[in-house]
Amino acid sequence: MRALRHPLALVVTAIAMVLSPLLAAPASADEPEVAITLSSSQVNTGDAVTVTVKVTNIHAFSVLNATARLFTTPGRLPSYASLTGCAGALGSCTAIPGPGGPIGFEAPVGALSGGASATVAFTLDVAQDAQAGDQTFQGQLGGSNYASEIVTGPVLTIVDEADAAVGLTATPKLALLVPKIEFTVRVTGNGPGAVRTAAITTTLPPGLSATSGDCAAGSGAVTCTVGPVAPGATVTRKFSVPVGLLNIGVPYTFTAARTSSSPTDPVAANDGAQVRCTVVSIVLVNCH
């Protein structure tokens, strides 16, 4: 006859069966809970960067309503970058609220069973006025029944530079009544970022004055301001210098120079331009 098991033994066996899945070894002990990679370690203001976040449930239980979360330090990510893409998410990505405003972005990835992973590619547009410097990315696996520790990831360097190249040309506009030389100031954005503002000052030779509808003109100098200027674009400003009989035979040199700009201009070699003009007669002026 088969022996009957003691009731206490049956209870212990039942408890062991219930707890055994919870006491099992982590399903993916070799996988990090959160892994973060960047499409580039350096980005210019106004440009985009893709941040890929892989979250893995390293536990035996399921993480319900799981999300991949993304933050930065020392700056709050939404304060200097906007979310324009969220590939891999199972639904809409949203900002993570916090004291004083959003602190990051999160993407829903559904329930993650033990050992399961999900990957989300966050596309971020860095603002034109973002502060230059380093931002350290952080990630987290969140859920309605679990949240991992916040994991520190790679560093993104934001570069806030824009080369404003200066050009100056002169075109004689001659007539018997109002002879003048018309000048064109050119500012070309050579990147890497956009020129937000720039001031170009052209010094005038003694005895000459200028008029302009584009610039602040006076007897000693003309200052033209531009902005914004996108990389690859050129913005022009014009001013005129009248000439008369007293100017005949005198060579004049006009020098334009960048006197200020934002953001930082990394190239000094193209910050100025020069034109030399000689008044041969009221109806003839040579400029080069």
VOGU-3710 file (C-alpha; in Angstrom, 3 decimals, decimal comma):
1> mralrhplal> 0,000/0,000/0,000  1,294/3,518/-0,908  2,230/5,642/2,133  0,364/8,878/2,638  2,448/12,057/2,731  2,309/14,183/5,851  0,072/17,300/5,372  2,962/19,585/6,328  5,094/18,106/3,556  2,337/18,822/1,061
11> vvtaiamvls> 2,211/22,457/2,172  5,998/22,861/1,881  5,941/21,348/-1,591  3,174/23,679/-2,727  5,037/26,757/-1,427  8,222/25,647/-3,184  6,359/25,292/-6,459  5,021/28,839/-6,146  8,342/30,431/-5,154  10,634/28,526/-7,492
21> pllaapasad> 10,120/30,875/-10,490  10,772/33,895/-8,272  13,908/32,387/-6,757  15,346/31,311/-10,089  18,586/32,828/-11,354  18,262/36,000/-13,491  17,065/35,121/-16,981  19,804/37,179/-18,702  22,602/37,604/-16,220  25,098/38,618/-18,922
31> epevaitlss> 22,893/41,371/-20,406  22,915/44,849/-18,866  19,502/46,153/-17,926  20,108/49,357/-19,891  22,593/49,949/-22,718  22,930/53,348/-24,440  24,735/54,181/-27,705  25,058/57,447/-29,658  25,147/57,935/-33,421  27,860/60,537/-32,793
41> sqvntgdavt> 29,764/61,643/-29,721  29,768/65,269/-30,940  26,982/67,363/-32,393  26,624/70,973/-33,484  23,811/73,155/-32,252  20,856/72,820/-34,603  21,812/69,290/-35,660  20,275/65,905/-34,844  21,630/62,919/-32,931  20,184/59,418/-32,525
51> vtvkvtniha> 20,370/57,801/-29,099  19,676/54,055/-29,017  18,478/52,576/-25,734  18,250/48,806/-25,230  16,424/47,636/-22,118  16,536/44,010/-20,928  14,543/42,314/-18,193  17,277/40,415/-16,354  14,785/39,031/-13,819  12,546/35,972/-13,905
61> fsvlnatarl> 9,320/37,942/-13,463  7,685/40,067/-16,164  8,019/43,833/-16,185  4,553/45,176/-16,957  3,973/48,260/-19,113  7,714/48,542/-19,629  9,303/51,760/-20,916  12,758/52,774/-22,082  13,639/56,044/-20,390  16,265/58,591/-21,403
71> fttpgrlpsy> 17,778/61,456/-19,401  20,915/63,632/-19,389  22,981/65,373/-16,775  23,791/68,122/-15,924  21,172/69,552/-18,294  17,588/68,396/-18,526  17,307/66,728/-21,927  14,015/68,395/-23,012  15,431/71,825/-22,119  17,883/71,802/-25,029
81> asltgcagal> 16,688/69,046/-27,393  13,340/68,116/-28,942  12,222/64,551/-29,662  11,517/64,088/-33,383  11,682/60,294/-33,724  11,112/57,212/-31,578  11,705/54,081/-33,662  10,946/50,799/-31,926  8,386/52,152/-29,481  5,017/50,442/-29,108
91> gsctaipgpg> 3,042/53,661/-29,023  3,714/57,347/-28,610  6,827/58,558/-26,852  6,327/61,234/-24,247  8,217/63,593/-21,990  8,845/62,492/-18,417  7,457/65,072/-15,987  9,463/66,267/-13,028  9,676/69,126/-10,564  9,988/72,317/-12,562
101> gpigfeapvg> 9,310/70,708/-15,936  10,108/67,669/-18,097  13,282/65,786/-17,190  13,557/63,265/-20,051  11,753/61,150/-22,631  10,276/57,656/-22,433  9,095/55,081/-24,963  6,563/52,304/-24,254  7,816/48,819/-25,211  5,037/46,594/-23,793
111> alsggasatv> 5,408/43,846/-21,207  8,887/42,301/-20,969  9,041/38,706/-19,776  12,149/37,382/-18,068  15,123/37,647/-20,434  13,254/39,738/-23,023  14,715/42,914/-24,541  13,467/45,943/-26,445  15,375/48,614/-28,367  14,282/52,184/-29,038
121> aftldvaqda> 16,079/54,756/-31,194  15,380/58,282/-29,927  16,042/60,983/-32,564  16,822/64,318/-30,947  17,153/67,754/-32,537  19,568/69,899/-30,544  18,359/73,496/-30,273  20,196/76,287/-32,070  20,679/78,069/-28,747  21,778/74,987/-26,805
131> qagdqtfqgq> 24,669/75,644/-24,469  27,996/74,237/-25,582  29,527/71,557/-23,405  29,191/67,918/-22,369  25,954/66,134/-21,537  26,041/62,624/-20,045  23,193/60,353/-21,124  21,384/58,184/-18,601  18,845/55,420/-19,107  16,357/53,393/-17,132
141> lggsnyasei> 14,016/50,440/-17,556  10,677/51,423/-16,073  7,394/49,640/-15,577  4,206/49,608/-13,531  5,675/46,948/-11,223  9,396/47,671/-11,457  12,028/50,301/-12,159  15,738/49,699/-12,553  18,507/51,900/-11,259  19,352/54,835/-13,527
151> vtgpvltivd> 22,348/53,782/-15,626  25,030/56,224/-16,790  25,886/56,063/-20,485  28,039/57,888/-23,039  28,851/61,598/-23,180  27,616/63,910/-25,936  29,682/67,020/-26,665  27,644/69,941/-27,991  29,654/72,325/-30,147  28,399/75,887/-30,481
161> eadaavglta> 30,509/77,329/-33,309  29,781/79,029/-36,616  32,262/80,494/-39,080  31,055/83,836/-40,467  33,118/84,562/-43,586  33,216/88,245/-44,560  33,292/89,607/-48,095  33,306/93,167/-49,478  32,833/94,372/-53,067  32,578/97,867/-54,563
171> tpklallvpk> 30,673/98,990/-57,661  30,974/102,579/-58,957  27,623/104,222/-59,645  28,758/107,313/-61,499  26,812/110,322/-62,674  27,443/114,024/-63,084  25,050/114,973/-60,293  25,422/112,274/-57,605  28,484/110,065/-58,206  29,002/107,339/-55,612
181> ieftvrvtgn> 30,519/103,960/-54,890  28,098/101,245/-53,830  29,487/98,643/-51,451  28,107/95,165/-50,752  28,965/93,408/-47,517  28,572/89,631/-47,626  28,421/87,225/-44,693  28,577/83,534/-45,577  27,855/80,833/-43,041  30,585/78,211/-43,289
191> gpgavrtaai> 29,258/76,113/-40,408  29,382/73,931/-38,543  26,428/75,660/-36,876  24,270/78,566/-38,001  25,412/82,147/-37,436  22,817/83,563/-35,076  24,002/87,177/-35,281  27,018/88,977/-36,717  28,153/92,604/-36,921  30,465/93,721/-39,743
201> tttlppglsa> 32,081/97,153/-39,473  33,635/98,853/-42,480  36,013/101,686/-41,695  35,869/104,707/-43,976  38,904/106,729/-45,023  39,135/110,220/-43,516  36,890/112,748/-45,229  34,364/110,194/-46,504  30,893/109,382/-45,202  28,285/106,801/-46,080
211> tsgdcaagsg> 24,551/106,395/-46,471  22,605/103,174/-46,126  19,145/101,756/-45,707  20,588/98,450/-44,484  23,304/99,488/-42,066  24,180/102,053/-39,418  26,222/104,552/-41,443  28,291/107,473/-40,203  31,305/109,595/-41,102  33,911/107,175/-39,770
221> avtctvgpva> 32,433/103,710/-40,158  29,490/101,642/-41,329  28,208/98,749/-39,221  26,004/96,110/-40,796  24,271/93,402/-38,764  22,998/90,058/-40,073  21,419/86,933/-38,690  20,554/84,214/-38,727  22,740/82,782/-41,506  22,387/79,064/-42,132
231> pgatvtrkfs> 25,427/76,946/-43,068  26,049/77,420/-46,788  23,893/80,550/-47,044  24,989/84,133/-47,739  23,372/87,350/-46,502  24,187/90,757/-48,024  23,957/94,356/-46,869  24,621/97,513/-48,897  25,848/101,052/-48,302  27,039/103,909/-50,539
241> vpvgllnigv> 29,881/106,408/-50,333  29,469/109,646/-52,329  32,512/110,948/-54,214  33,261/114,427/-55,559  35,916/116,598/-57,177  38,006/116,707/-54,011  38,415/112,935/-54,167  39,931/112,816/-57,646  43,318/111,134/-57,813  43,240/109,915/-54,218
251> pytftaarts> 43,386/106,161/-53,527  41,060/104,996/-50,761  41,102/101,704/-48,873  37,922/100,330/-47,309  38,260/97,518/-44,769  35,364/95,418/-43,513  35,833/93,283/-40,395  33,696/91,046/-38,211  33,450/92,917/-34,932  31,127/90,482/-33,173
261> ssptdpvaan> 29,154/87,311/-33,827  27,297/84,532/-32,095  28,051/81,685/-31,588  31,843/81,530/-31,379  33,619/81,922/-34,721  36,355/79,255/-34,945  38,099/80,694/-38,042  39,818/84,078/-37,874  41,386/83,996/-41,333  38,188/85,049/-43,160
271> dgaqvrctvv> 36,932/87,632/-40,691  37,767/90,597/-42,907  37,886/91,873/-46,479  39,331/94,904/-48,202  38,633/96,991/-51,309  40,845/99,741/-52,777  39,267/102,448/-54,949  40,813/105,345/-56,876  38,709/108,208/-58,213  40,117/109,032/-61,620
281> sivlvnch> 37,331/111,459/-62,479  33,715/112,099/-61,601  32,744/109,535/-64,220  35,565/107,060/-63,685  36,423/105,145/-60,481  38,602/102,043/-60,345  37,988/99,536/-57,508  39,698/96,260/-56,864
//
